[in-house]
């Protein structure tokens, strides 16, 4: 059975997506302070997580353990404003990625649900 990972061309697609996303985060005065100065590690982690989540190799879990998204994000103050800014940047990156409408809708839905779980303020 073909996975989303296979359909979009594998890891390179996810790395490019995350590149577009972090280009926007770097310029966002609300979100940028939540990240370390060097964004290389967050880029790698998010790309590996998404690769695994959407049918690719299980590298994220092999190197970082279970995702435990809530626990990993608990130290950061995430309100609806941060969630909405994050979703805005991810949606823009997804729209630039040239997905088919059904895939775009599914991805946005996934990210909206996941980001909503991380709101802790």
FENRACOR-V295874 format. One record per pair of residues at least 24 apart in sequence whose ideal C-beta (glycine too) atoms are under 8 Angstrom apart, sorted by sequence separation. I is the first residue (numbers start at 0). GAP is how many residues later the second one is. If there is no record, write none. Layout:
[[I:GAP] [I:GAP]]
//
This chain:
[[18:24] [86:24] [17:25] [20:25] [86:25] [89:25] [14:28] [17:28] [86:28] [17:29] [85:29] [16:30] [14:32] [17:32] [82:32] [13:33] [16:33] [82:33] [82:35] [10:36] [13:36] [82:36] [13:37] [81:37] [79:39] [10:40] [13:40] [77:40] [78:40] [77:41] [13:42] [33:42] [77:42] [78:42] [76:43] [77:43] [33:44] [75:44] [76:44] [10:45] [68:45] [72:45] [4:46] [9:46] [10:46] [73:46] [69:47] [72:47] [33:48] [68:48] [69:48] [4:49] [5:49] [68:49] [3:50] [4:50] [2:51] [3:51] [4:51] [29:51] [30:51] [2:52] [29:52] [2:53] [30:54] [29:55] [30:55] [27:57] [30:58] [24:61] [27:61] [24:64] [23:65] [20:68] [23:68] [20:69] [23:69] [19:72] [20:72] [19:73] [17:75] [16:76] [19:76] [16:77] [19:77] [16:80] [15:81] [12:84] [7:89] [7:91] [7:95] [6:96] [3:99] [3:102]]
//
